[in-house]
Amino acid sequence: MPVKTIFSWNTLLSAFAKQGMIAQAFDVFNKIPNRDSVSWTTMIVGYNQMGCFENGIRVFAEMIKDGVEPTEYTITSVLASCAAIEALGIGRKVHSFAVKLGLSSSYVTVANSLLNMYAKSGDPMMTTVVFDRMKFKNTSSWNVMISLHMQSGQVDLARTLFDQMSEQDLVMWNAMIAGYKQHGYDVEAINIFSNMRRHSQLWPDKFTLASALSACANLEKLGLGKEIHAHIIRTKFDTSGPVGNALISMYAKSGAVETAQKLVEQSGISHLDVIAFTSLLDGYVKLGNINPARRIFDSLRYRDVVAWTAMIVGYVQNGLNNDAFELFRLMIRDGPKPNSYTLAALLSASSSLASLIHGKQIHASAIRTDKASSVSVNNALITMYARAGSINGASQVFKLIKGNRDTVSWTSMIMAQAQHGLGEEALELFEMMLSAGIKPDHITYVGVLSACTHVGLVEQGWRYYNLMKDFHKIEPSLSHYACMIDLLGRAGLLQHAYDFIEKMPIEPDVIVWGSLLSSCKTYKNVELGKVAAERLLHIDPDNSGAYSALANLYSACGRWDDTAKIRKSMKYGGVKKEQGISWLQIKNKIHVFGVEDALHPQKGDIYKMMAKIWEEIKKMGFVPDTESVLHDLEEEVKEQILRHHSEKLAIAFGLISTPENTTLRIMKNLRVCNDCHSAIKYISKLSHREIIVRDATRFHHFKDGLCSCRDYW
């Protein structure tokens, strides 16, 4: 071979570098006798292509040390290395070096590389300085600035720069569409896309189409999404990647789940990404059909924590809590490590089931996976413990996050204390929240007003209601109005409650009128009760609760003929009364009981235990409240019905199924009756047990013959 020149050496070096044969390239580089700037730059570019950006920077440092002056190509290459790994400090040194050599102002490519480096390394101020000092700007310069403003959420600045351009390239259009979409400006993203189609000769690429389809999905604009799909079909655009997934998401979110499913079948599940899957899942959840989503989930090639969490959340939203827990167990065994969203979703399921056992298992999992410090997980834990009847558990979690509480944390604890009848404690906690400078929201005030309701603090309730409106400027919602009606009604201020309803600026709903009707039954106000029932039934003609409450009101007042008329109208109207049921969990199994329940396999032992308890508590002074039986029957028959109420049967089963001193946690779908409330106080004293009952409105903690509600419920 003839004598090797620097040109021939560099040609050989470049060949190896371009092929990704970096070891061979480095070997050649070391053999070059007099390396010039091309040699050094080729090695930097080679390392960059291999993703070895630190090596590229190291080569540049050795080049300077070797006394070889870099060219504009060297500077742009090493600035690309710095941008890739966000090496801002080194990038600044390269910038200084470029200024000394006079390269930063003489070459647009160098200035653009500086823009890119500062933008990607998180220094927007220096990016703007470089841009403003540039003598010459090309399209790339403007693209960097527009992308920078979009990434930092300064969409108006990005739009101003965009509009200043006499001609926009595809990168610029894509930056605007994607930027608007990412920051929730979906309408603007669609408008920009439409402008591009009308006023530009450019053809959209996969980034354009994916962003536009995503905006359509968020806005549920099925018509426009179909137009884009038609364009994709006409141009035979490749739909195997992001465009195909964006199409699936668009159809699924816009209510065309079947079309989305067909696209999945055509393209194959292996190409489905997590965003498209979660969109499909959400579509199936809305339809109440979770099984197709599970089949897709099982077929996914790559299931990350987002996919697992989405599937678990889908089960929870569909009320399939047991399936959610089963999938979580599978995730722990075979899947990725759960994140805080996974655990929060499962804690929500535990709250719905009021399952302390499940909830404690999730809490343990949070500790094992280092998610116990997550605010969202701790907030969900507070709610879970409270709904499962463990106010102490909720309090312990709240104390542990003393330095990391947000509005939801305070609100969850206030709600928990209110539900458990700790009204004064809830209000004290609310005052601490205000002192800590935490601003309450509308849900916080629902908890505060509920706390006042459960302990009969009428004056304080009014004070907090006015504080909410006048100081915190929170407009009352139906939930707040319902709390005030409940507060006044429970205190016997029925006319005040009715007058308050009449002055409401929004139309009262079923809950508002139902609350007044319930209070009318308690205080035997037939006339006002009839008004409340009529207004309630006008809103919801098939509301069984209204019929039952009115019938019970007549029964409580001894108006049996009127009671019979109501029950007859229910029968002819096909309105079925909601049956009272109670349940408890023993060894991971839920046991459900109804009135006079004869289905439980241990019914003989349960009834025998209940008969024994009944006799014992009567000896202790318990007197059955036969007025709680709202039927015209003999006293003996009434007493038998009372003895076999669902919560009493559940307690009897709990006593024969658990060790002594075990706390019993009973859940009930309706409000506990007067007789059961009185009987359970005696049973708690007889059995030396704490019995926690959650009814439709609150928790009752029975212990040593007393109840936490102080007989005000």
Disulfide bonds with the S-S distance in Angstrom:
none
